[in-house]
Amino acid sequence: MINYKVSVYGTDMCNRRIIKGYGSIHVPCATGRHEREIRLFKPVSSSWIVRFIGWLVGSPAQFVDPRIVANSEGREVVRVQSGGKVKVIFANA
């Protein structure tokens, strides 16, 4: 199996592109149709003041290096909140 990271972006009410969530998934190597559900999470600022300023300027907390999502090292010290789920379907063409 191969481990891939997923970054989901959306727009806010001012039509700015912001991160909605990060996730990680193991992609199966076998042929056929596979459905997977990715649980998303997004980092949370350490203080409410930084969170408010980020909301005000349209720049919420995000990872500088999104590869941290697929690695296990260092993730235990990051504050996160749930960002929902994404359903992915892999099928042969």
All heavy atoms as an XYZ file, in Angstrom:
732
protein
N       0.826     -1.178      0.000
C       0.000      0.000      0.000
C       0.877      1.251      0.000
O       1.941      1.267      0.586
C      -0.906      0.030      1.221
C      -1.879     -1.075      1.278
S      -3.485     -0.376      1.604
C      -4.430     -1.827      1.678
N       0.364      2.272     -0.619
C       1.051      3.550     -0.707
C       0.274      4.567      0.121
O      -0.947      4.615      0.062
C       1.138      4.004     -2.176
C       1.864      2.947     -3.007
C       1.835      5.339     -2.272
C       1.773      3.174     -4.483
N       0.970      5.387      0.891
C       0.334      6.390      1.736
C       0.379      7.753      1.037
O       1.454      8.222      0.677
C       1.049      6.458      3.085
C       0.273      7.223      4.116
O      -0.884      7.547      3.906
N       0.899      7.519      5.215
N      -0.771      8.368      0.832
C      -0.862      9.678      0.192
C      -1.504     10.682      1.137
O      -2.336     10.328      1.954
C      -1.701      9.616     -1.090
C      -0.954      9.095     -2.270
C      -1.109      7.791     -2.685
C      -0.079      9.916     -2.977
C      -0.424      7.306     -3.778
C       0.612      9.450     -4.062
C       0.434      8.126     -4.460
O       1.119      7.654     -5.530
N      -1.121     11.931      0.993
C      -1.746     13.001      1.755
C      -2.754     13.711      0.868
O      -2.605     13.760     -0.347
C      -0.714     13.990      2.275
C      -0.037     14.757      1.185
C       0.331     16.128      1.669
C       0.891     16.930      0.542
N      -0.082     17.632     -0.242
N      -3.779     14.243      1.494
C      -4.838     14.955      0.781
C      -5.036     16.305      1.459
O      -5.101     16.384      2.685
C      -6.167     14.152      0.827
C      -7.275     14.916      0.164
C      -5.984     12.791      0.192
N      -5.097     17.361      0.658
C      -5.390     18.704      1.157
C      -6.659     19.186      0.468
O      -6.734     19.182     -0.753
C      -4.253     19.680      0.850
O      -3.049     19.239      1.414
N      -7.650     19.585      1.250
C      -8.925     20.043      0.706
C      -9.040     21.545      0.958
O      -8.908     22.002      2.087
C     -10.115     19.302      1.361
C     -11.431     19.813      0.811
C      -9.985     17.809      1.142
N      -9.268     22.294     -0.117
C      -9.400     23.745     -0.028
C     -10.813     24.160     -0.385
O     -11.511     23.471     -1.117
C      -8.418     24.439     -0.987
C      -6.986     24.325     -0.554
C      -6.201     23.246     -0.928
C      -6.403     25.298      0.249
C      -4.889     23.131     -0.520
C      -5.093     25.200      0.661
C      -4.341     24.117      0.269
O      -3.041     24.016      0.681
N     -11.222     25.302      0.137
C     -12.524     25.874     -0.160
C     -12.400     27.388     -0.156
O     -11.302     27.929     -0.066
N     -13.529     28.057     -0.251
C     -13.516     29.517     -0.218
C     -14.315     30.006      0.983
O     -15.253     29.349      1.426
C     -14.119     30.117     -1.507
O     -15.421     29.595     -1.693
C     -13.258     29.791     -2.716
N     -13.918     31.164      1.509
C     -14.671     31.761      2.605
C     -15.672     32.754      2.041
O     -15.853     32.849      0.826
C     -13.725     32.400      3.631
C     -12.920     33.557      3.073
O     -13.091     33.907      1.893
O     -12.123     34.136      3.831
N     -16.324     33.518      2.901
C     -17.370     34.433      2.435
C     -16.824     35.599      1.614
O     -17.574     36.263      0.923
C     -18.194     34.938      3.611
C     -17.428     35.694      4.636
S     -18.501     36.051      6.020
C     -17.356     36.807      7.117
N     -15.519     35.842      1.681
C     -14.886     36.893      0.868
C     -14.241     36.316     -0.390
O     -13.437     36.980     -1.038
C     -13.845     37.642      1.686
S     -14.542     38.535      3.076
N     -14.567     35.060     -0.713
C     -14.075     34.355     -1.884
C     -12.551     34.164     -1.863
O     -11.917     34.170     -2.896
C     -14.522     35.049     -3.180
C     -14.601     34.081     -4.332
O     -14.730     32.875     -4.119
N     -14.516     34.590     -5.532
N     -11.986     34.000     -0.659
C     -10.567     33.705     -0.511
C     -10.394     32.206     -0.359
O     -11.211     31.534      0.265
C      -9.987     34.410      0.713
C     -10.022     35.912      0.598
C      -9.526     36.547      1.861
N     -10.501     36.320      2.938
C     -10.655     37.110      3.991
N      -9.879     38.153      4.155
N     -11.559     36.846      4.903
N      -9.314     31.675     -0.921
C      -9.030     30.244     -0.852
C      -8.406     29.915      0.507
O      -7.356     30.440      0.857
C      -8.074     29.868     -1.972
C      -7.869     28.420     -2.120
C      -6.994     28.124     -3.314
N      -6.314     26.885     -3.053
C      -5.123     26.580     -3.463
N      -4.445     27.437     -4.178
N      -4.579     25.430     -3.183
N      -9.072     29.037      1.274
C      -8.569     28.650      2.596
C      -8.590     27.125      2.725
O      -9.338     26.439      2.027
C      -9.396     29.285      3.742
C     -10.866     28.883      3.644
C      -9.252     30.787      3.753
C     -11.678     29.243      4.858
N      -7.775     26.632      3.641
C      -7.725     25.188      3.868
C      -8.953     24.736      4.646
O      -9.375     25.380      5.601
C      -6.419     24.790      4.599
C      -6.238     23.278      4.639
C      -6.372     25.362      5.996
C      -5.870     22.677      3.341
N      -9.559     23.661      4.194
C     -10.712     23.081      4.893
C     -10.303     21.858      5.697
O     -10.943     21.530      6.689
C     -11.801     22.684      3.887
C     -12.438     23.864      3.192
C     -13.214     24.695      4.167
C     -13.957     25.801      3.464
N     -14.717     26.633      4.375
N      -9.237     21.169      5.263
C      -8.785     20.016      6.024
C      -7.683     19.248      5.326
O      -7.471     19.380      4.117
N      -6.964     18.474      6.124
C      -5.916     17.590      5.638
C      -6.303     16.165      6.000
O      -7.010     15.931      6.976
C      -4.580     17.892      6.325
C      -4.024     19.261      6.067
C      -4.189     20.278      6.991
C      -3.304     19.529      4.908
C      -3.661     21.539      6.780
C      -2.767     20.787      4.681
C      -2.943     21.782      5.623
O      -2.412     23.030      5.397
N      -5.806     15.221      5.220
C      -6.059     13.819      5.525
C      -4.985     12.948      4.927
O      -4.145     13.401      4.146
N      -5.014     11.684      5.289
C      -4.039     10.721      4.800
C      -4.777      9.443      4.465
O      -5.727      9.060      5.156
C      -2.984     10.475      5.877
O      -2.041      9.549      5.437
N      -4.343      8.764      3.407
C      -5.022      7.549      2.968
C      -4.005      6.557      2.421
O      -3.000      6.948      1.840
C      -6.090      7.876      1.896
C      -6.900      6.650      1.528
C      -5.462      8.486      0.666
C      -8.088      6.921      0.645
N      -4.283      5.282      2.637
C      -3.505      4.215      2.031
C      -4.203      3.820      0.735
O      -5.374      3.435      0.748
C      -3.415      2.998      2.950
C      -2.602      3.243      4.170
N      -1.235      3.367      4.127
C      -2.946      3.395      5.465
C      -0.771      3.585      5.341
N      -1.806      3.615      6.177
N      -3.497      3.937     -0.374
C      -4.066      3.602     -1.679
C      -3.757      2.135     -1.970
O      -2.593      1.720     -1.921
C      -3.471      4.500     -2.796
C      -4.036      4.118     -4.149
C      -3.751      5.955     -2.490
N      -4.767      1.328     -2.271
C      -4.526     -0.095     -2.531
C      -3.791     -0.306     -3.859
O      -4.000      0.428     -4.822
C      -5.934     -0.692     -2.585
C      -6.836      0.452     -2.844
C      -6.176      1.676     -2.314
N      -2.927     -1.295     -3.876
C      -2.166     -1.614     -5.096
C      -2.921     -2.593     -5.989
O      -2.581     -2.748     -7.161
C      -0.811     -2.207     -4.727
S       0.251     -1.048     -3.876
N      -3.912     -3.281     -5.459
C      -4.664     -4.267     -6.223
C      -5.599     -3.580     -7.218
O      -6.079     -2.477     -6.983
C      -5.472     -5.150     -5.285
N      -5.842     -4.256     -8.337
C      -6.766     -3.710     -9.325
C      -8.197     -3.882     -8.841
O      -8.486     -4.667     -7.947
C      -6.592     -4.422    -10.677
O      -6.851     -5.812    -10.491
C      -5.189     -4.221    -11.221
N      -9.093     -3.123     -9.461
C     -10.503     -3.205     -9.100
C     -11.013     -1.871     -8.586
O     -10.333     -0.860     -8.614
N     -12.236     -1.918     -8.100
C     -12.878     -0.713     -7.581
C     -12.750     -0.705     -6.061
O     -13.099     -1.674     -5.389
C     -14.351     -0.707     -7.981
C     -15.088      0.544     -7.628
C     -16.518      0.475     -8.177
N     -17.192      1.735     -8.066
C     -17.860      2.144     -6.978
N     -17.907      1.365     -5.916
N     -18.458      3.304     -6.979
N     -12.248      0.402     -5.533
C     -12.061      0.530     -4.094
C     -12.653      1.851     -3.619
O     -12.402      2.890     -4.221
C     -10.574      0.497     -3.733
C      -9.866     -0.729     -4.194
N      -9.886     -1.902     -3.488
C      -9.129     -0.968     -5.304
C      -9.190     -2.810     -4.134
N      -8.722     -2.267     -5.243
N     -13.440      1.803     -2.557
C     -13.977      3.018     -1.933
C     -13.273      3.223     -0.604
O     -13.137      2.295      0.184
C     -15.487      2.880     -1.678
C     -16.315      2.946     -2.910
C     -17.803      2.980     -2.589
O     -18.168      3.369     -1.452
O     -18.595      2.620     -3.459
N     -12.835      4.455     -0.381
C     -12.177      4.793      0.871
C     -12.770      6.093      1.400
O     -13.172      6.964      0.638
C     -10.667      4.985      0.697
C      -9.925      3.760      0.237
C      -9.871      2.733      1.356
N      -9.067      1.593      0.987
C      -9.555      0.432      0.560
N     -10.853      0.285      0.432
N      -8.765     -0.561      0.271
N     -12.810      6.210      2.706
C     -13.292      7.425      3.351
C     -12.116      8.058      4.102
O     -11.457      7.392      4.899
C     -14.426      7.095      4.315
C     -15.182      8.299      4.779
C     -16.428      7.901      5.538
O     -16.308      7.597      6.729
O     -17.509      7.902      4.926
N     -11.855      9.321      3.817
C     -10.739     10.026      4.438
C     -11.309     10.961      5.495
O     -12.140     11.811      5.190
C      -9.939     10.845      3.403
C      -9.491      9.971      2.246
C      -8.754     11.520      4.064
C      -8.885     10.761      1.102
N     -10.846     10.804      6.734
C     -11.245     11.715      7.811
C     -10.319     12.913      7.767
O      -9.103     12.764      7.789
C     -11.175     11.014      9.154
C     -12.037      9.754      9.153
C     -12.111      9.142     10.500
N     -13.411      9.584     11.000
C     -13.663      9.825     12.265
N     -12.752      9.671     13.164
N     -14.856     10.225     12.625
N     -10.889     14.096      7.661
C     -10.109     15.318      7.546
C      -9.931     15.990      8.911
O     -10.781     15.871      9.780
C     -10.795     16.302      6.601
C     -11.006     15.836      5.166
C     -11.771     16.889      4.391
C      -9.687     15.545      4.499
N      -8.832     16.691      9.055
C      -8.589     17.498     10.239
C      -7.836     18.743      9.817
O      -7.235     18.781      8.756
C      -7.800     16.716     11.297
C      -6.442     16.277     10.838
C      -5.335     17.076     11.049
C      -6.276     15.062     10.202
C      -4.079     16.674     10.619
C      -5.028     14.653      9.777
C      -3.923     15.464      9.994
N      -7.925     19.783     10.631
C      -7.179     21.006     10.336
C      -6.542     21.524     11.613
O      -7.092     21.351     12.703
C      -8.044     22.058      9.676
C      -9.250     22.502     10.422
C     -10.033     23.485      9.577
C     -11.300     23.906     10.278
N     -12.038     24.876      9.508
N      -5.366     22.138     11.480
C      -4.684     22.643     12.677
C      -5.425     23.823     13.286
O      -6.120     24.565     12.593
C      -3.306     23.058     12.165
C      -3.446     23.215     10.705
C      -4.592     22.363     10.274
N      -5.277     23.977     14.598
C      -5.913     25.061     15.337
C      -4.810     25.910     15.960
O      -3.836     25.378     16.490
C      -6.835     24.497     16.440
C      -7.450     25.611     17.256
C      -7.915     23.631     15.829
N      -4.956     27.213     15.889
C      -3.980     28.117     16.498
C      -3.943     27.902     18.004
O      -4.930     27.521     18.621
C      -4.340     29.569     16.204
O      -4.349     29.797     14.822
N      -2.788     28.192     18.594
C      -2.607     27.919     20.023
C      -3.340     28.898     20.926
O      -3.613     28.594     22.076
C      -1.118     27.918     20.361
O      -0.542     29.151     19.996
N      -3.658     30.089     20.439
C      -4.386     31.045     21.279
C      -5.557     31.641     20.506
O      -5.557     31.679     19.283
C      -3.451     32.167     21.751
O      -3.135     33.024     20.677
N      -6.537     32.123     21.248
C      -7.732     32.675     20.593
C      -7.415     33.979     19.873
O      -8.068     34.314     18.886
C      -8.865     32.852     21.601
C      -8.596     33.902     22.641
C      -7.974     33.724     23.837
C      -8.922     35.280     22.555
N      -7.897     34.911     24.506
C      -8.472     35.894     23.738
C      -9.540     36.071     21.595
C      -8.622     37.248     23.976
C      -9.699     37.423     21.848
C      -9.246     38.001     23.019
N      -6.422     34.726     20.328
C      -6.048     36.000     19.669
C      -5.490     35.721     18.276
O      -5.859     36.381     17.307
C      -5.008     36.750     20.544
C      -5.687     37.674     21.499
C      -3.952     37.435     19.782
C      -6.092     39.022     21.183
N      -4.590     34.717     18.185
C      -4.017     34.356     16.883
C      -5.110     33.799     15.979
O      -5.140     34.071     14.774
C      -2.870     33.336     17.065
C      -2.356     32.854     15.740
C      -1.749     33.940     17.894
N      -6.036     33.030     16.541
C      -7.151     32.483     15.774
C      -8.037     33.606     15.228
O      -8.451     33.586     14.069
C      -7.966     31.563     16.682
C      -8.831     30.596     15.944
C      -9.470     29.587     16.865
N      -8.474     28.986     17.747
C      -8.720     28.582     18.983
N      -9.926     28.684     19.482
N      -7.775     28.054     19.721
N      -8.321     34.615     16.051
C      -9.154     35.743     15.621
C      -8.452     36.556     14.533
O      -9.077     36.923     13.530
C      -9.489     36.640     16.811
C     -10.273     37.863     16.435
C     -11.599     37.759     16.058
C      -9.677     39.113     16.420
C     -12.334     38.877     15.691
C     -10.393     40.239     16.053
C     -11.722     40.123     15.690
N      -7.166     36.835     14.701
C      -6.421     37.586     13.681
C      -6.377     36.805     12.369
O      -6.528     37.378     11.290
C      -5.010     37.939     14.191
C      -5.108     38.961     15.323
C      -4.132     38.477     13.066
C      -3.813     39.219     16.044
N      -6.181     35.494     12.454
C      -6.208     34.658     11.254
C      -7.544     34.709     10.548
O      -7.620     34.761      9.320
N      -8.632     34.693     11.316
C      -9.969     34.787     10.721
C     -10.170     36.152     10.081
O     -10.745     36.267      9.003
C     -11.023     34.548     11.802
C     -12.420     34.771     11.321
C     -13.183     33.894     10.616
C     -13.200     35.961     11.487
N     -14.408     34.465     10.347
C     -14.442     35.742     10.869
C     -12.970     37.184     12.093
C     -15.437     36.687     10.835
C     -13.978     38.130     12.062
C     -15.187     37.877     11.451
N      -9.700     37.201     10.749
C      -9.870     38.566     10.270
C      -9.159     38.808      8.934
O      -9.728     39.418      8.031
C      -9.333     39.537     11.329
C      -9.767     40.992     11.235
C     -11.265     41.112     11.369
C      -9.071     41.809     12.309
N      -7.953     38.317      8.799
C      -7.183     38.546      7.568
C      -7.363     37.417      6.554
O      -6.798     37.464      5.467
C      -5.680     38.755      7.861
C      -5.466     39.981      8.703
C      -5.046     37.537      8.476
N      -8.143     36.393      6.900
C      -8.426     35.318      5.955
C      -7.295     34.326      5.820
O      -7.109     33.729      4.766
N      -6.537     34.134      6.885
C      -5.411     33.207      6.863
C      -5.439     32.327      8.111
O      -4.685     32.564      9.050
C      -4.102     33.998      6.786
O      -3.014     33.119      6.800
N      -6.290     31.306      8.117
C      -6.346     30.433      9.292
C      -5.076     29.590      9.403
O      -4.272     29.537      8.471
C      -7.570     29.561      9.018
C      -7.712     29.562      7.543
C      -7.216     30.899      7.076
N      -4.905     28.918     10.516
C      -3.727     28.076     10.734
C      -3.655     26.987      9.671
O      -4.662     26.396      9.303
C      -3.798     27.448     12.118
N      -2.458     26.773      9.148
C      -2.231     25.696      8.198
C      -0.795     25.216      8.332
O       0.038     25.893      8.907
C      -2.539     26.128      6.774
C      -1.768     27.319      6.274
C      -2.235     27.719      4.891
O      -2.745     26.906      4.135
N      -2.069     28.972      4.561
N      -0.519     24.028      7.806
C       0.820     23.473      7.885
C       1.726     24.142      6.864
O       1.331     24.347      5.719
C       0.798     21.972      7.626
C       0.111     21.180      8.698
C      -0.916     20.322      8.388
C       0.500     21.292     10.016
C      -1.549     19.582      9.362
C      -0.131     20.552     11.012
C      -1.149     19.707     10.682
N       2.944     24.468      7.283
C       3.940     25.002      6.348
C       4.374     23.888      5.402
O       4.527     24.098      4.204
C       5.160     25.571      7.110
C       6.243     26.000      6.148
C       4.734     26.729      7.989
N       4.556     22.693      5.952
C       4.925     21.523      5.162
C       3.823     20.482      5.299
O       3.733     19.792      6.311
C       6.256     20.957      5.652
C       6.764     19.815      4.796
O       6.164     19.550      3.734
O       7.772     19.195      5.194
N       2.943     20.352      4.296
C       1.811     19.424      4.419
C       2.219     17.954      4.479
O       1.394     17.096      4.749
C       0.971     19.682      3.168
C       1.544     20.847      2.493
C       2.875     21.136      3.083
N       3.491     17.632      4.256
C       3.932     16.237      4.357
C       3.833     15.708      5.777
O       3.859     14.500      5.986
C       5.364     16.091      3.843
C       5.452     16.238      2.326
C       6.853     16.073      1.864
N       7.628     17.228      2.358
C       8.905     17.433      2.086
N       9.566     16.580      1.381
N       9.513     18.504      2.558
N       3.691     16.587      6.754
C       3.548     16.156      8.147
C       2.275     15.330      8.339
O       2.188     14.512      9.242
C       3.562     17.369      9.109
C       3.789     16.904     10.548
C       2.277     18.151      9.026
C       4.036     18.023     11.520
N       1.311     15.496      7.459
C       0.045     14.772      7.552
C       0.261     13.270      7.364
O      -0.310     12.457      8.083
C      -0.954     15.298      6.500
C      -2.204     14.456      6.457
C      -1.274     16.740      6.773
N       1.092     12.889      6.406
C       1.306     11.476      6.098
C       2.341     10.830      7.015
O       2.441      9.610      7.055
C       1.747     11.321      4.644
N       3.118     11.605      7.741
C       4.119     11.065      8.657
C       3.550     10.989     10.063
O       2.680     11.753     10.440
C       5.369     11.949      8.673
C       6.041     11.994      7.328
O       5.936     11.070      6.548
N       6.727     13.077      7.052
N       4.080     10.086     10.856
C       3.616      9.979     12.235
C       4.476     10.814     13.184
O       4.035     11.164     14.265
C       3.622      8.515     12.671
O       4.934      7.987     12.560
N       5.673     11.167     12.768
C       6.589     11.908     13.638
C       6.153     13.367     13.789
O       5.930     14.071     12.809
C       7.994     11.867     13.055
C       9.044     12.477     13.942
C      10.435     12.355     13.339
O      10.682     11.378     12.619
O      11.232     13.249     13.593
N       5.985     13.817     15.017
C       5.653     15.210     15.294
C       4.174     15.543     15.305
O       3.792     16.645     15.680
N       3.320     14.615     14.907
C       1.891     14.920     14.854
C       1.227     14.958     16.222
O       0.168     15.545     16.386
C       1.161     13.907     13.974
C       1.227     14.283     12.533
C       0.391     13.482     11.610
N      -0.790     12.867     12.141
C      -1.470     11.943     11.501
N      -1.062     11.518     10.334
N      -2.538     11.415     12.028
N       1.845     14.336     17.212
C       1.210     14.275     18.536
C       1.212     15.612     19.253
O       0.491     15.788     20.232
C       1.877     13.205     19.413
C       3.304     13.530     19.826
C       4.357     13.142     18.796
O       4.010     12.616     17.736
O       5.535     13.389     19.067
N       1.990     16.585     18.794
C       2.054     17.882     19.455
C       1.231     18.958     18.754
O       1.213     20.103     19.175
C       3.518     18.355     19.608
C       4.286     17.417     20.504
C       4.177     18.501     18.259
N       0.535     18.599     17.695
C      -0.236     19.560     16.908
C      -1.694     19.538     17.361
O      -2.311     18.475     17.427
C      -0.153     19.229     15.394
C      -0.985     20.191     14.586
C       1.283     19.234     14.932
N      -2.236     20.720     17.676
C      -3.667     20.819     17.997
C      -4.462     20.803     16.700
O      -4.158     21.552     15.773
C      -3.955     22.129     18.696
C      -3.526     22.194     20.106
C      -3.991     23.494     20.698
N      -3.522     23.610     22.057
C      -3.822     24.601     22.844
N      -4.594     25.579     22.403
N      -3.368     24.638     24.067
N      -5.483     19.966     16.645
C      -6.307     19.869     15.440
C      -7.777     19.801     15.826
O      -8.126     19.504     16.961
C      -5.936     18.637     14.580
C      -4.536     18.742     14.041
C      -6.118     17.351     15.331
N      -8.610     20.084     14.837
C     -10.050     19.882     14.995
C     -10.546     19.117     13.787
O      -9.929     19.141     12.724
C     -10.787     21.205     15.158
C     -10.940     22.009     13.896
C     -11.692     23.302     14.141
O     -11.409     24.001     15.085
N     -12.615     23.611     13.272
N     -11.659     18.446     13.953
C     -12.220     17.644     12.878
C     -12.648     18.537     11.722
O     -13.179     19.628     11.924
C     -13.418     16.857     13.396
O     -14.029     16.152     12.346
N     -12.416     18.059     10.513
C     -12.783     18.827      9.334
C     -13.776     18.100      8.446
O     -13.996     18.494      7.315
N     -14.335     16.988      8.932
C     -15.313     16.246      8.152
C     -14.707     15.033      7.479
O     -13.663     14.529      7.883
N     -15.355     14.577      6.415
C     -14.927     13.373      5.698
C     -15.013     13.606      4.199
O     -15.823     14.405      3.734
C     -15.818     12.187      6.054
C     -15.796     11.793      7.496
C     -16.754     10.664      7.738
C     -16.835     10.333      9.219
N     -17.802      9.274      9.483
N     -14.190     12.885      3.461
C     -14.214     12.888      1.998
C     -14.242     11.448      1.532
O     -13.488     10.613      2.025
C     -12.972     13.604      1.405
C     -12.926     13.459     -0.092
C     -12.962     15.063      1.787
N     -15.120     11.125      0.595
C     -15.210      9.784      0.050
C     -14.464      9.753     -1.289
O     -14.714     10.592     -2.160
C     -16.664      9.390     -0.159
C     -16.869      7.968     -0.568
C     -18.355      7.679     -0.665
C     -18.617      6.224     -0.829
N     -20.059      5.970     -0.893
N     -13.541      8.799     -1.431
C     -12.742      8.661     -2.643
C     -12.990      7.289     -3.236
O     -13.026      6.281     -2.504
C     -11.233      8.833     -2.329
C     -10.405      8.681     -3.578
C     -10.961     10.161     -1.668
N     -13.164      7.236     -4.552
C     -13.388      5.966     -5.238
C     -12.265      5.771     -6.248
O     -12.038      6.612     -7.111
C     -14.753      5.936     -5.953
C     -15.873      6.121     -4.933
C     -14.927      4.636     -6.740
C     -17.247      6.285     -5.556
N     -11.561      4.633     -6.119
C     -10.520      4.258     -7.066
C     -11.099      3.187     -7.971
O     -11.628      2.191     -7.512
C      -9.303      3.683     -6.351
C      -8.659      4.630     -5.384
C      -8.943      4.545     -4.034
C      -7.796      5.616     -5.825
C      -8.357      5.412     -3.134
C      -7.210      6.477     -4.941
C      -7.491      6.384     -3.586
N     -10.979      3.375     -9.296
C     -11.497      2.387    -10.242
C     -10.566      2.295    -11.433
O      -9.911      3.279    -11.808
C     -12.903      2.789    -10.697
N     -10.497      1.116    -12.017
C      -9.691      0.946    -13.229
C     -10.373      1.584    -14.408
O     -11.592      1.584    -14.528
C      -9.487     -0.546    -13.520
C      -8.533     -1.193    -12.563
O      -7.901     -0.517    -11.762
N      -8.425     -2.499    -12.641
N      -9.567      2.138    -15.303
C     -10.128      2.775    -16.493
C     -10.296      1.784    -17.606
O      -9.712      0.780    -17.686
C      -9.217      3.901    -16.954
